[in-house]
Amino acid sequence: MTSNASAKPNLDSALAHLADVVDQRREAFKAGQSDPKTSYTALLFSKGDDGILKKIGEEATETVMAAKDSRQSNLSPEQQKLLVGEVADLWFHCLIALSQFNLRPEDVIAELDRRLGTSGIEEKAARKAADKE
């Protein structure tokens, strides 16, 4: 299911494009131009913060379950497709949450870039120390 390196899309631009669409749909919903009865994105935004965050929890659980079912070293194409689909659902709903809170995937990418080259253990310890101050 994975593609070769030359066929990989630019992750930053793909997420940015999808985030642009989500932001446009959020604005259309806020302007009364998008009906939650006919638009899934409008439906999510109509549920507010709690409804969006609940949906992320549901999608995270489905992703975990698909991953647990896919622990074999030689995944079948069906298992690969299921896991990738669940992660795609989770990422989409995370983009909805970012938009809800006026954030962008570029903000997440910048944070990941900032952490690059830092041990996860060291990074977590630094955050805990900063929280105590």
N, CA, C and O atoms as CSV, one atom per row, in Angstrom:
chain,resi,resn,atom,element,x,y,z
A,1,MET,N,N,0.813,-1.196,0.000
A,1,MET,CA,C,0.000,0.000,0.000
A,1,MET,C,C,0.852,1.253,0.000
A,1,MET,O,O,0.410,2.300,-0.476
A,2,THR,N,N,2.063,1.167,0.525
A,2,THR,CA,C,2.929,2.341,0.528
A,2,THR,C,C,3.447,2.583,-0.871
A,2,THR,O,O,3.622,1.654,-1.660
A,3,SER,N,N,3.690,3.854,-1.165
A,3,SER,CA,C,4.183,4.206,-2.480
A,3,SER,C,C,5.679,4.468,-2.423
A,3,SER,O,O,6.247,4.644,-1.345
A,4,ASN,N,N,6.311,4.492,-3.582
A,4,ASN,CA,C,7.746,4.762,-3.582
A,4,ASN,C,C,8.000,6.244,-3.330
A,4,ASN,O,O,7.090,7.065,-3.437
A,5,ALA,N,N,9.237,6.575,-2.996
A,5,ALA,CA,C,9.575,7.939,-2.573
A,5,ALA,C,C,9.260,8.977,-3.641
A,5,ALA,O,O,8.836,10.084,-3.309
A,6,SER,N,N,9.455,8.649,-4.912
A,6,SER,CA,C,9.231,9.643,-5.960
A,6,SER,C,C,7.753,9.967,-6.146
A,6,SER,O,O,7.420,11.002,-6.724
A,7,ALA,N,N,6.859,9.099,-5.665
A,7,ALA,CA,C,5.424,9.329,-5.834
A,7,ALA,C,C,4.780,9.936,-4.588
A,7,ALA,O,O,3.568,10.149,-4.568
A,8,LYS,N,N,5.570,10.219,-3.550
A,8,LYS,CA,C,4.994,10.753,-2.321
A,8,LYS,C,C,4.515,12.181,-2.522
A,8,LYS,O,O,5.232,13.006,-3.089
A,9,PRO,N,N,3.305,12.478,-2.059
A,9,PRO,CA,C,2.828,13.863,-2.138
A,9,PRO,C,C,3.536,14.718,-1.095
A,9,PRO,O,O,4.102,14.198,-0.133
A,10,ASN,N,N,3.502,16.013,-1.287
A,10,ASN,CA,C,4.038,16.936,-0.296
A,10,ASN,C,C,3.045,16.988,0.854
A,10,ASN,O,O,1.951,17.536,0.717
A,11,LEU,N,N,3.431,16.414,1.988
A,11,LEU,CA,C,2.531,16.302,3.131
A,11,LEU,C,C,2.060,17.665,3.603
A,11,LEU,O,O,0.878,17.853,3.889
A,12,ASP,N,N,2.991,18.629,3.686
A,12,ASP,CA,C,2.614,19.968,4.136
A,12,ASP,C,C,1.532,20.564,3.241
A,12,ASP,O,O,0.543,21.102,3.738
A,13,SER,N,N,1.716,20.471,1.922
A,13,SER,CA,C,0.744,21.100,1.025
A,13,SER,C,C,-0.568,20.326,0.990
A,13,SER,O,O,-1.631,20.929,0.844
A,14,ALA,N,N,-0.514,19.008,1.120
A,14,ALA,CA,C,-1.755,18.224,1.121
A,14,ALA,C,C,-2.594,18.568,2.352
A,14,ALA,O,O,-3.802,18.777,2.241
A,15,LEU,N,N,-1.960,18.628,3.517
A,15,LEU,CA,C,-2.696,18.994,4.732
A,15,LEU,C,C,-3.172,20.442,4.671
A,15,LEU,O,O,-4.285,20.753,5.096
A,16,ALA,N,N,-2.329,21.324,4.143
A,16,ALA,CA,C,-2.719,22.735,4.030
A,16,ALA,C,C,-3.921,22.883,3.106
A,16,ALA,O,O,-4.832,23.659,3.393
A,17,HIS,N,N,-3.931,22.148,2.003
A,17,HIS,CA,C,-5.065,22.226,1.074
A,17,HIS,C,C,-6.347,21.730,1.741
A,17,HIS,O,O,-7.391,22.374,1.639
A,18,LEU,N,N,-6.268,20.597,2.416
A,18,LEU,CA,C,-7.449,20.076,3.100
A,18,LEU,C,C,-7.899,21.036,4.203
A,18,LEU,O,O,-9.097,21.239,4.400
A,19,ALA,N,N,-6.940,21.624,4.920
A,19,ALA,CA,C,-7.278,22.604,5.961
A,19,ALA,C,C,-7.961,23.826,5.353
A,19,ALA,O,O,-8.874,24.390,5.956
A,20,ASP,N,N,-7.526,24.239,4.162
A,20,ASP,CA,C,-8.181,25.367,3.480
A,20,ASP,C,C,-9.648,25.038,3.208
A,20,ASP,O,O,-10.529,25.870,3.421
A,21,VAL,N,N,-9.898,23.822,2.739
A,21,VAL,CA,C,-11.279,23.404,2.459
A,21,VAL,C,C,-12.096,23.393,3.749
A,21,VAL,O,O,-13.224,23.884,3.775
A,22,VAL,N,N,-11.531,22.837,4.816
A,22,VAL,CA,C,-12.231,22.792,6.106
A,22,VAL,C,C,-12.524,24.209,6.591
A,22,VAL,O,O,-13.636,24.497,7.033
A,23,ASP,N,N,-11.530,25.095,6.510
A,23,ASP,CA,C,-11.732,26.484,6.944
A,23,ASP,C,C,-12.829,27.165,6.122
A,23,ASP,O,O,-13.655,27.894,6.671
A,24,GLN,N,N,-12.837,26.929,4.810
A,24,GLN,CA,C,-13.875,27.510,3.951
A,24,GLN,C,C,-15.255,26.999,4.353
A,24,GLN,O,O,-16.225,27.757,4.376
A,25,ARG,N,N,-15.335,25.732,4.663
A,25,ARG,CA,C,-16.622,25.152,5.057
A,25,ARG,C,C,-17.052,25.643,6.436
A,25,ARG,O,O,-18.244,25.815,6.692
A,26,ARG,N,N,-16.086,25.868,7.324
A,26,ARG,CA,C,-16.421,26.429,8.646
A,26,ARG,C,C,-16.989,27.834,8.469
A,26,ARG,O,O,-17.992,28.183,9.092
A,27,GLU,N,N,-16.360,28.630,7.631
A,27,GLU,CA,C,-16.849,29.984,7.385
A,27,GLU,C,C,-18.227,29.963,6.734
A,27,GLU,O,O,-19.085,30.775,7.080
A,28,ALA,N,N,-18.450,29.046,5.797
A,28,ALA,CA,C,-19.771,28.923,5.167
A,28,ALA,C,C,-20.822,28.540,6.204
A,28,ALA,O,O,-21.941,29.054,6.172
A,29,PHE,N,N,-20.472,27.651,7.112
A,29,PHE,CA,C,-21.405,27.267,8.178
A,29,PHE,C,C,-21.722,28.471,9.056
A,29,PHE,O,O,-22.887,28.738,9.350
A,30,LYS,N,N,-20.689,29.198,9.476
A,30,LYS,CA,C,-20.893,30.359,10.346
A,30,LYS,C,C,-21.741,31.431,9.666
A,30,LYS,O,O,-22.471,32.165,10.333
A,31,ALA,N,N,-21.647,31.520,8.351
A,31,ALA,CA,C,-22.413,32.510,7.598
A,31,ALA,C,C,-23.811,32.012,7.234
A,31,ALA,O,O,-24.568,32.712,6.562
A,32,GLY,N,N,-24.150,30.803,7.679
A,32,GLY,CA,C,-25.469,30.254,7.377
A,32,GLY,C,C,-25.605,29.754,5.955
A,32,GLY,O,O,-26.720,29.586,5.460
A,33,GLN,N,N,-24.481,29.512,5.290
A,33,GLN,CA,C,-24.492,29.068,3.894
A,33,GLN,C,C,-24.271,27.564,3.747
A,33,GLN,O,O,-24.176,27.057,2.629
A,34,SER,N,N,-24.191,26.856,4.862
A,34,SER,CA,C,-23.945,25.423,4.828
A,34,SER,C,C,-24.864,24.764,5.856
A,34,SER,O,O,-24.886,25.148,7.025
A,35,ASP,N,N,-25.605,23.784,5.406
A,35,ASP,CA,C,-26.629,23.142,6.240
A,35,ASP,C,C,-26.101,21.848,6.863
A,35,ASP,O,O,-25.660,20.953,6.141
A,36,PRO,N,N,-26.141,21.738,8.191
A,36,PRO,CA,C,-25.700,20.501,8.851
A,36,PRO,C,C,-26.477,19.256,8.403
A,36,PRO,O,O,-26.023,18.134,8.624
A,37,LYS,N,N,-27.633,19.447,7.781
A,37,LYS,CA,C,-28.411,18.306,7.298
A,37,LYS,C,C,-27.846,17.752,5.994
A,37,LYS,O,O,-28.124,16.609,5.629
A,38,THR,N,N,-27.048,18.566,5.290
A,38,THR,CA,C,-26.513,18.122,3.995
A,38,THR,C,C,-24.987,18.146,3.934
A,38,THR,O,O,-24.404,17.671,2.960
A,39,SER,N,N,-24.340,18.685,4.952
A,39,SER,CA,C,-22.877,18.770,4.965
A,39,SER,C,C,-22.337,18.179,6.262
A,39,SER,O,O,-22.660,18.648,7.353
A,40,TYR,N,N,-21.513,17.146,6.130
A,40,TYR,CA,C,-20.937,16.514,7.316
A,40,TYR,C,C,-20.041,17.498,8.072
A,40,TYR,O,O,-20.052,17.529,9.302
A,41,THR,N,N,-19.277,18.289,7.346
A,41,THR,CA,C,-18.399,19.266,7.996
A,41,THR,C,C,-19.227,20.287,8.765
A,41,THR,O,O,-18.882,20.636,9.894
A,42,ALA,N,N,-20.302,20.765,8.175
A,42,ALA,CA,C,-21.188,21.702,8.879
A,42,ALA,C,C,-21.801,21.032,10.105
A,42,ALA,O,O,-21.953,21.665,11.150
A,43,LEU,N,N,-22.150,19.763,9.979
A,43,LEU,CA,C,-22.703,19.028,11.118
A,43,LEU,C,C,-21.698,18.999,12.277
A,43,LEU,O,O,-22.060,19.229,13.430
A,44,LEU,N,N,-20.444,18.715,11.956
A,44,LEU,CA,C,-19.425,18.705,13.005
A,44,LEU,C,C,-19.304,20.073,13.667
A,44,LEU,O,O,-19.282,20.168,14.894
A,45,PHE,N,N,-19.225,21.133,12.865
A,45,PHE,CA,C,-19.096,22.473,13.435
A,45,PHE,C,C,-20.340,22.861,14.230
A,45,PHE,O,O,-20.243,23.631,15.186
A,46,SER,N,N,-21.495,22.344,13.852
A,46,SER,CA,C,-22.715,22.667,14.592
A,46,SER,C,C,-22.707,22.057,15.994
A,46,SER,O,O,-23.437,22.518,16.872
A,47,LYS,N,N,-21.900,21.038,16.210
A,47,LYS,CA,C,-21.830,20.373,17.512
A,47,LYS,C,C,-20.893,21.083,18.483
A,47,LYS,O,O,-20.839,20.736,19.663
A,48,GLY,N,N,-20.159,22.071,17.995
A,48,GLY,CA,C,-19.283,22.850,18.865
A,48,GLY,C,C,-18.083,22.057,19.343
A,48,GLY,O,O,-17.838,20.930,18.912
A,49,ASP,N,N,-17.341,22.683,20.250
A,49,ASP,CA,C,-16.092,22.106,20.757
A,49,ASP,C,C,-16.274,20.686,21.276
A,49,ASP,O,O,-15.551,19.774,20.874
A,50,ASP,N,N,-17.234,20.502,22.164
A,50,ASP,CA,C,-17.402,19.194,22.800
A,50,ASP,C,C,-17.742,18.104,21.788
A,50,ASP,O,O,-17.212,16.997,21.877
A,51,GLY,N,N,-18.601,18.396,20.844
A,51,GLY,CA,C,-18.963,17.402,19.836
A,51,GLY,C,C,-17.790,17.049,18.934
A,51,GLY,O,O,-17.605,15.886,18.577
A,52,ILE,N,N,-17.002,18.044,18.568
A,52,ILE,CA,C,-15.824,17.806,17.732
A,52,ILE,C,C,-14.803,16.965,18.499
A,52,ILE,O,O,-14.249,16.009,17.957
A,53,LEU,N,N,-14.558,17.320,19.748
A,53,LEU,CA,C,-13.573,16.593,20.543
A,53,LEU,C,C,-14.031,15.169,20.828
A,53,LEU,O,O,-13.211,14.251,20.858
A,54,LYS,N,N,-15.318,14.975,21.036
A,54,LYS,CA,C,-15.853,13.625,21.234
A,54,LYS,C,C,-15.611,12.783,19.989
A,54,LYS,O,O,-15.250,11.610,20.084
A,55,LYS,N,N,-15.812,13.383,18.830
A,55,LYS,CA,C,-15.610,12.648,17.578
A,55,LYS,C,C,-14.142,12.258,17.420
A,55,LYS,O,O,-13.851,11.171,16.920
A,56,ILE,N,N,-13.219,13.112,17.830
A,56,ILE,CA,C,-11.801,12.760,17.767
A,56,ILE,C,C,-11.530,11.553,18.668
A,56,ILE,O,O,-10.784,10.652,18.285
A,57,GLY,N,N,-12.122,11.532,19.844
A,57,GLY,CA,C,-11.959,10.386,20.731
A,57,GLY,C,C,-12.460,9.099,20.098
A,57,GLY,O,O,-11.817,8.055,20.207
A,58,GLU,N,N,-13.613,9.175,19.433
A,58,GLU,CA,C,-14.166,7.999,18.757
A,58,GLU,C,C,-13.230,7.519,17.646
A,58,GLU,O,O,-12.967,6.324,17.509
A,59,GLU,N,N,-12.738,8.470,16.862
A,59,GLU,CA,C,-11.851,8.111,15.744
A,59,GLU,C,C,-10.520,7.574,16.251
A,59,GLU,O,O,-9.949,6.668,15.644
A,60,ALA,N,N,-10.019,8.119,17.354
A,60,ALA,CA,C,-8.769,7.618,17.936
A,60,ALA,C,C,-8.951,6.173,18.391
A,60,ALA,O,O,-8.072,5.336,18.183
A,61,THR,N,N,-10.088,5.887,19.008
A,61,THR,CA,C,-10.367,4.520,19.453
A,61,THR,C,C,-10.446,3.575,18.262
A,61,THR,O,O,-9.899,2.473,18.311
A,62,GLU,N,N,-11.115,3.987,17.200
A,62,GLU,CA,C,-11.212,3.146,16.005
A,62,GLU,C,C,-9.843,2.917,15.385
A,62,GLU,O,O,-9.571,1.833,14.868
A,63,THR,N,N,-8.977,3.925,15.430
A,63,THR,CA,C,-7.618,3.781,14.912
A,63,THR,C,C,-6.835,2.772,15.745
A,63,THR,O,O,-6.131,1.921,15.200
A,64,VAL,N,N,-6.959,2.871,17.059
A,64,VAL,CA,C,-6.273,1.919,17.946
A,64,VAL,C,C,-6.744,0.497,17.664
A,64,VAL,O,O,-5.933,-0.425,17.578
A,65,MET,N,N,-8.028,0.323,17.524
A,65,MET,CA,C,-8.565,-1.022,17.286
A,65,MET,C,C,-8.084,-1.572,15.937
A,65,MET,O,O,-7.736,-2.749,15.837
A,66,ALA,N,N,-8.065,-0.737,14.916
A,66,ALA,CA,C,-7.572,-1.189,13.608
A,66,ALA,C,C,-6.089,-1.537,13.686
A,66,ALA,O,O,-5.647,-2.503,13.064
A,67,ALA,N,N,-5.323,-0.763,14.439
A,67,ALA,CA,C,-3.895,-1.054,14.593
A,67,ALA,C,C,-3.688,-2.355,15.349
A,67,ALA,O,O,-2.823,-3.154,14.991
A,68,LYS,N,N,-4.473,-2.568,16.387
A,68,LYS,CA,C,-4.355,-3.816,17.157
A,68,LYS,C,C,-4.675,-5.021,16.271
A,68,LYS,O,O,-4.046,-6.072,16.401
A,69,ASP,N,N,-5.637,-4.872,15.384
A,69,ASP,CA,C,-6.001,-5.952,14.472
A,69,ASP,C,C,-4.953,-6.149,13.375
A,69,ASP,O,O,-4.975,-7.154,12.664
A,70,SER,N,N,-4.035,-5.187,13.240
A,70,SER,CA,C,-3.054,-5.199,12.155
A,70,SER,C,C,-1.631,-5.457,12.633
A,70,SER,O,O,-0.680,-5.118,11.929
A,71,ARG,N,N,-1.463,-6.041,13.795
A,71,ARG,CA,C,-0.126,-6.202,14.374
A,71,ARG,C,C,0.759,-7.216,13.665
A,71,ARG,O,O,1.927,-7.362,14.025
A,72,GLN,N,N,0.257,-7.892,12.708
A,72,GLN,CA,C,1.067,-8.869,11.989
A,72,GLN,C,C,2.148,-8.160,11.185
A,72,GLN,O,O,1.983,-7.005,10.790
A,73,SER,N,N,3.241,-8.847,10.949
A,73,SER,CA,C,4.315,-8.239,10.164
A,73,SER,C,C,3.947,-8.172,8.685
A,73,SER,O,O,4.428,-7.292,7.971
A,74,ASN,N,N,3.111,-9.075,8.221
A,74,ASN,CA,C,2.688,-9.073,6.815
A,74,ASN,C,C,1.201,-8.741,6.740
A,74,ASN,O,O,0.357,-9.635,6.682
A,75,LEU,N,N,0.895,-7.464,6.741
A,75,LEU,CA,C,-0.501,-7.043,6.694
A,75,LEU,C,C,-1.113,-7.351,5.338
A,75,LEU,O,O,-0.481,-7.161,4.299
A,76,SER,N,N,-2.338,-7.823,5.362
A,76,SER,CA,C,-3.054,-8.018,4.109
A,76,SER,C,C,-3.437,-6.643,3.566
A,76,SER,O,O,-3.510,-5.674,4.321
A,77,PRO,N,N,-3.680,-6.560,2.272
A,77,PRO,CA,C,-4.122,-5.272,1.711
A,77,PRO,C,C,-5.387,-4.744,2.387
A,77,PRO,O,O,-5.551,-3.531,2.525
A,78,GLU,N,N,-6.269,-5.624,2.804
A,78,GLU,CA,C,-7.495,-5.194,3.475
A,78,GLU,C,C,-7.183,-4.565,4.832
A,78,GLU,O,O,-7.768,-3.548,5.203
A,79,GLN,N,N,-6.243,-5.187,5.576
A,79,GLN,CA,C,-5.858,-4.640,6.880
A,79,GLN,C,C,-5.155,-3.296,6.721
A,79,GLN,O,O,-5.391,-2.367,7.494
A,80,GLN,N,N,-4.290,-3.201,5.715
A,80,GLN,CA,C,-3.618,-1.932,5.448
A,80,GLN,C,C,-4.645,-0.843,5.132
A,80,GLN,O,O,-4.568,0.273,5.646
A,81,LYS,N,N,-5.587,-1.187,4.291
A,81,LYS,CA,C,-6.609,-0.222,3.879
A,81,LYS,C,C,-7.449,0.228,5.069
A,81,LYS,O,O,-7.773,1.409,5.189
A,82,LEU,N,N,-7.799,-0.700,5.942
A,82,LEU,CA,C,-8.594,-0.363,7.124
A,82,LEU,C,C,-7.822,0.581,8.049
A,82,LEU,O,O,-8.356,1.596,8.495
A,83,LEU,N,N,-6.571,0.242,8.333
A,83,LEU,CA,C,-5.777,1.082,9.231
A,83,LEU,C,C,-5.544,2.464,8.626
A,83,LEU,O,O,-5.691,3.473,9.316
A,84,VAL,N,N,-5.189,2.520,7.367
A,84,VAL,CA,C,-4.974,3.816,6.710
A,84,VAL,C,C,-6.267,4.627,6.712
A,84,VAL,O,O,-6.239,5.836,6.946
A,85,GLY,N,N,-7.387,3.982,6.457
A,85,GLY,CA,C,-8.676,4.675,6.469
A,85,GLY,C,C,-9.010,5.253,7.831
A,85,GLY,O,O,-9.516,6.371,7.927
A,86,GLU,N,N,-8.730,4.498,8.882
A,86,GLU,CA,C,-9.010,4.990,10.240
A,86,GLU,C,C,-8.090,6.159,10.595
A,86,GLU,O,O,-8.531,7.127,11.213
A,87,VAL,N,N,-6.825,6.074,10.211
A,87,VAL,CA,C,-5.917,7.194,10.473
A,87,VAL,C,C,-6.354,8.425,9.669
A,87,VAL,O,O,-6.290,9.548,10.169
A,88,ALA,N,N,-6.793,8.217,8.434
A,88,ALA,CA,C,-7.296,9.338,7.624
A,88,ALA,C,C,-8.499,9.991,8.296
A,88,ALA,O,O,-8.601,11.218,8.331
A,89,ASP,N,N,-9.410,9.178,8.829
A,89,ASP,CA,C,-10.564,9.724,9.549
A,89,ASP,C,C,-10.112,10.538,10.760
A,89,ASP,O,O,-10.624,11.628,11.014
A,90,LEU,N,N,-9.146,9.995,11.501
A,90,LEU,CA,C,-8.636,10.695,12.681
A,90,LEU,C,C,-7.992,12.015,12.285
A,90,LEU,O,O,-8.263,13.043,12.904
A,91,TRP,N,N,-7.148,12.002,11.267
A,91,TRP,CA,C,-6.494,13.244,10.832
A,91,TRP,C,C,-7.527,14.271,10.375
A,91,TRP,O,O,-7.415,15.454,10.697
A,92,PHE,N,N,-8.540,13.816,9.619
A,92,PHE,CA,C,-9.582,14.742,9.162
A,92,PHE,C,C,-10.263,15.411,10.349
A,92,PHE,O,O,-10.444,16.628,10.361
A,93,HIS,N,N,-10.636,14.622,11.339
A,93,HIS,CA,C,-11.326,15.198,12.492
A,93,HIS,C,C,-10.393,16.085,13.313
A,93,HIS,O,O,-10.849,17.042,13.939
A,94,CYS,N,N,-9.105,15.784,13.319
A,94,CYS,CA,C,-8.137,16.685,13.964
A,94,CYS,C,C,-8.053,18.010,13.205
A,94,CYS,O,O,-7.898,19.063,13.822
A,95,LEU,N,N,-8.154,17.969,11.884
A,95,LEU,CA,C,-8.179,19.220,11.105
A,95,LEU,C,C,-9.422,20.039,11.437
A,95,LEU,O,O,-9.362,21.267,11.485
A,96,ILE,N,N,-10.538,19.371,11.663
A,96,ILE,CA,C,-11.759,20.069,12.076
A,96,ILE,C,C,-11.502,20.772,13.414
A,96,ILE,O,O,-11.864,21.937,13.579
A,97,ALA,N,N,-10.879,20.071,14.368
A,97,ALA,CA,C,-10.582,20.671,15.676
A,97,ALA,C,C,-9.622,21.842,15.539
A,97,ALA,O,O,-9.823,22.884,16.164
A,98,LEU,N,N,-8.583,21.686,14.732
A,98,LEU,CA,C,-7.651,22.801,14.537
A,98,LEU,C,C,-8.394,24.020,14.005
A,98,LEU,O,O,-8.195,25.133,14.491
A,99,SER,N,N,-9.241,23.814,13.020
A,99,SER,CA,C,-10.008,24.919,12.450
A,99,SER,C,C,-10.924,25.544,13.500
A,99,SER,O,O,-11.025,26.768,13.593
A,100,GLN,N,N,-11.583,24.709,14.283
A,100,GLN,CA,C,-12.479,25.199,15.334
A,100,GLN,C,C,-11.748,26.150,16.290
A,100,GLN,O,O,-12.327,27.116,16.786
A,101,PHE,N,N,-10.466,25.857,16.538
A,101,PHE,CA,C,-9.686,26.665,17.469
A,101,PHE,C,C,-8.742,27.636,16.751
A,101,PHE,O,O,-7.763,28.112,17.325
A,102,ASN,N,N,-9.064,27.919,15.470
A,102,ASN,CA,C,-8.312,28.889,14.660
A,102,ASN,C,C,-6.830,28.553,14.562
A,102,ASN,O,O,-5.970,29.431,14.635
A,103,LEU,N,N,-6.554,27.271,14.397
A,103,LEU,CA,C,-5.191,26.799,14.191
A,103,LEU,C,C,-5.111,26.096,12.849
A,103,LEU,O,O,-6.130,25.826,12.214
A,104,ARG,N,N,-3.890,25.803,12.425
A,104,ARG,CA,C,-3.655,25.198,11.118
A,104,ARG,C,C,-2.689,24.025,11.257
A,104,ARG,O,O,-1.950,23.949,12.238
A,105,PRO,N,N,-2.684,23.112,10.292
A,105,PRO,CA,C,-1.708,22.023,10.340
A,105,PRO,C,C,-0.273,22.555,10.296
A,105,PRO,O,O,0.640,21.915,10.816
A,106,GLU,N,N,-0.073,23.708,9.685
A,106,GLU,CA,C,1.260,24.310,9.660
A,106,GLU,C,C,1.768,24.580,11.076
A,106,GLU,O,O,2.970,24.508,11.333
A,107,ASP,N,N,0.848,24.892,11.996
A,107,ASP,CA,C,1.236,25.092,13.394
A,107,ASP,C,C,1.758,23.785,13.996
A,107,ASP,O,O,2.728,23.785,14.754
A,108,VAL,N,N,1.115,22.691,13.656
A,108,VAL,CA,C,1.539,21.379,14.161
A,108,VAL,C,C,2.873,20.995,13.528
A,108,VAL,O,O,3.773,20.514,14.217
A,109,ILE,N,N,3.003,21.203,12.226
A,109,ILE,CA,C,4.258,20.884,11.532
A,109,ILE,C,C,5.405,21.709,12.122
A,109,ILE,O,O,6.505,21.191,12.315
A,110,ALA,N,N,5.154,22.976,12.406
A,110,ALA,CA,C,6.197,23.825,13.011
A,110,ALA,C,C,6.608,23.289,14.377
A,110,ALA,O,O,7.790,23.305,14.721
A,111,GLU,N,N,5.646,22.819,15.152
A,111,GLU,CA,C,5.976,22.257,16.470
A,111,GLU,C,C,6.777,20.966,16.314
A,111,GLU,O,O,7.730,20.735,17.058
A,112,LEU,N,N,6.401,20.133,15.361
A,112,LEU,CA,C,7.166,18.914,15.119
A,112,LEU,C,C,8.583,19.245,14.647
A,112,LEU,O,O,9.548,18.603,15.063
A,113,ASP,N,N,8.701,20.251,13.775
A,113,ASP,CA,C,10.028,20.693,13.337
A,113,ASP,C,C,10.860,21.181,14.519
A,113,ASP,O,O,12.055,20.899,14.604
A,114,ARG,N,N,10.222,21.916,15.431
A,114,ARG,CA,C,10.928,22.428,16.608
A,114,ARG,C,C,11.468,21.277,17.452
A,114,ARG,O,O,12.556,21.371,18.020
A,115,ARG,N,N,10.710,20.207,17.528
A,115,ARG,CA,C,11.103,19.055,18.343
A,115,ARG,C,C,12.107,18.138,17.651
A,115,ARG,O,O,12.739,17.309,18.307
A,116,LEU,N,N,12.259,18.276,16.345
A,116,LEU,CA,C,13.133,17.397,15.583
A,116,LEU,C,C,14.545,17.412,16.146
A,116,LEU,O,O,15.122,18.476,16.371
A,117,GLY,N,N,15.086,16.250,16.366
A,117,GLY,CA,C,16.441,16.136,16.887
A,117,GLY,C,C,16.521,16.174,18.399
A,117,GLY,O,O,17.608,16.068,18.967
A,118,THR,N,N,15.383,16.323,19.057
A,118,THR,CA,C,15.337,16.316,20.519
A,118,THR,C,C,14.757,14.980,20.968
A,118,THR,O,O,13.751,14.517,20.431
A,119,SER,N,N,15.385,14.381,21.932
A,119,SER,CA,C,14.860,13.142,22.487
A,119,SER,C,C,13.453,13.393,23.020
A,119,SER,O,O,13.203,14.402,23.679
A,120,GLY,N,N,12.553,12.488,22.737
A,120,GLY,CA,C,11.191,12.612,23.251
A,120,GLY,C,C,11.161,12.653,24.763
A,120,GLY,O,O,10.341,13.354,25.356
A,121,ILE,N,N,12.045,11.909,25.383
A,121,ILE,CA,C,12.117,11.896,26.847
A,121,ILE,C,C,12.589,13.267,27.347
A,121,ILE,O,O,12.036,13.808,28.305
A,122,GLU,N,N,13.607,13.820,26.695
A,122,GLU,CA,C,14.104,15.149,27.083
A,122,GLU,C,C,13.048,16.229,26.838
A,122,GLU,O,O,12.865,17.129,27.658
A,123,GLU,N,N,12.363,16.128,25.712
A,123,GLU,CA,C,11.354,17.123,25.363
A,123,GLU,C,C,10.217,17.103,26.374
A,123,GLU,O,O,9.754,18.157,26.810
A,124,LYS,N,N,9.765,15.913,26.749
A,124,LYS,CA,C,8.681,15.788,27.728
A,124,LYS,C,C,9.123,16.322,29.090
A,124,LYS,O,O,8.347,16.996,29.767
A,125,ALA,N,N,10.350,16.032,29.496
A,125,ALA,CA,C,10.880,16.537,30.770
A,125,ALA,C,C,10.943,18.058,30.756
A,125,ALA,O,O,10.641,18.697,31.764
A,126,ALA,N,N,11.329,18.644,29.630
A,126,ALA,CA,C,11.396,20.107,29.525
A,126,ALA,C,C,10.002,20.721,29.640
A,126,ALA,O,O,9.835,21.765,30.271
A,127,ARG,N,N,9.005,20.080,29.035
A,127,ARG,CA,C,7.631,20.588,29.151
A,127,ARG,C,C,7.136,20.508,30.585
A,127,ARG,O,O,6.485,21.435,31.067
A,128,LYS,N,N,7.438,19.406,31.277
A,128,LYS,CA,C,7.020,19.255,32.664
A,128,LYS,C,C,7.690,20.315,33.547
A,128,LYS,O,O,7.054,20.872,34.442
A,129,ALA,N,N,8.961,20.589,33.295
A,129,ALA,CA,C,9.695,21.601,34.070
A,129,ALA,C,C,9.091,22.982,33.811
A,129,ALA,O,O,8.949,23.778,34.738
A,130,ALA,N,N,8.742,23.265,32.573
A,130,ALA,CA,C,8.147,24.559,32.233
A,130,ALA,C,C,6.771,24.714,32.876
A,130,ALA,O,O,6.400,25.808,33.302
A,131,ASP,N,N,6.011,23.613,32.945
A,131,ASP,CA,C,4.690,23.651,33.558
A,131,ASP,C,C,4.760,23.955,35.053
A,131,ASP,O,O,3.853,24.576,35.607
A,132,LYS,N,N,5.848,23.512,35.710
A,132,LYS,CA,C,6.016,23.725,37.143
A,132,LYS,C,C,6.375,25.172,37.471
A,132,LYS,O,O,6.137,25.648,38.582
A,133,GLU,N,N,6.953,25.865,36.484
A,133,GLU,CA,C,7.395,27.263,36.720
A,133,GLU,C,C,6.258,28.236,36.717
A,133,GLU,O,O,6.470,29.435,36.900
